[in-house]
Amino acid sequence: MTTSDCPSLERHFRGHKDTVTALAFNPAQQQLASCSLDNSLMLWNFHKTVRAFRFLGHTDGVMDLTFSPSGHLVASASRDRSVRLWVPSAVRGTSGEFRAHTATVRSVHFSPDGHQLVTSSDDKSIKLWSVAKRRFVLTLHGHSNWVRCSRFSPDGNMVASCADDKSIKLFDPRSAKCTHSFQESKGHAVNVEWHPSGTCIGAALSNNIARIYDVRAKRVVQHYCSHEGAVNRVAFHPSGNYLLTASQDATMKVLDLLEGRPIFTLQGHEGAITSVAFSPSGEYFASSGVDNQVFVWKTNFDAEDWQSALGEEAAGLNETVAELNSPVKCRVDARSVLKELQQPNVQVTTVNQPLEKRNSDFENDGMQPDKNDGISKKESICSCLKKHAEEQSLQTETINLLKGTVELLEQRMSLLEEKLANLSAK
């Protein structure tokens, strides 16, 4: 293994003011998006002369983000209980909002066709949404604790999720039924991602473990105990041959899934690493951490013919158990080269645009809104007020009915008490 085969740090981005929670590469351009507990999203360009953009709109920390398959939209999930859609190409930062859940929204993900979003929340639910209509579609029930993550499969026929109830579940998004549940005995999964073939899922666990589950055989096929801290995130290389893990122990591991062992240990961040993501080509990957920084790395280790390997199913993954002391081929500590990469501060344009409610901004993925979505704001407000009044009226009637029922029960109790008193007197 030569030095040229080892991953190398290429870019170093600073701009966030708090922990960077998630990363996503634009599938259509040389751009990287990041989100943070500082309530913002940032869009970074690989060209050094192109400025970065900061998008403001959320009122609390942003937990996750994802690009649509076309790259025309970005969806973000926040502690403010909302999901926002952004048009990154619009300088004005157009956004639309879903009031999605009753608690923190932990994750958001586009379906492969870009028509739907799946979100998960601390309210223990997973929800599907129509992107063009910005409307709720259905809820996937089954978890009994905070749902950390939910992801569409590559063909869109399944949704994988994980929660603090120590389960990883598979759902059919059409029937809303849970088709299988993997149960963990110790730690809980905090992140799940699909293998490019759609036959396996990778999971990051709180007990320092990364696992790969075969969704056809319904069992664990690979188990890696390679970190000294909780695993926060996993990412599959587009070839499906490698898994990248990010941990609380301030390291990343590159796992060779064909050999069934870790091959690289990577360092660079000061503190826990919160997220990792591969570029669509696999040529680069990005990492982020509690140090508010974003790094872009050159992969170097991926095989030249990975595209042909993509057609091979994950049946080739052998059963593996790799322990903490498993040797690696190379250790890369990028902290020594950070000073060399220090560049003049990237110019940042802050976009703080009031929320816009126009569906036309969200039709770039070939999704046409319903004709009924063209109603005027006035009609929409009147409709909402009417509906609210009807709901209030119904609530009032229900309360009055309950009061009447309680009064009848009290009367019956009084009669029973009198009868008991008479019997006692006799």
Protein Blocks (a to p, Z undefined) as FASTA:
>chain_A
ZZklpccdfbdcdfbfbdcfbdcddfkbccdddddfkopacdddfblkbccddddfbabd
cfbdcddfkopaccdddfkopacdddfklmnlpacdddfbfcdcfbdcddfkopaccddd
fkopacdddfklopafbdcehiacdcfbdcddfkopaccdddfkopacdddfklopafbd
cddfkbccfbdcddfklpaccdddfkopacdddfklopafbdcdfbfbdcfbdcddfklp
accdddfkopacdddfknopafbdcdfbecjdfbdcddfklmaccdddfkopacdddfkl
acfklmmmmmpcfklpccddddfklccfbdcdfklmmmmmpccddddddddddddfbfkl
mmmnopacdfklmpcfklmmmmmmmmmmmmmmmmmmmmmmmmmmmmmmmmmmmmmmmmmm
mmmmZZ
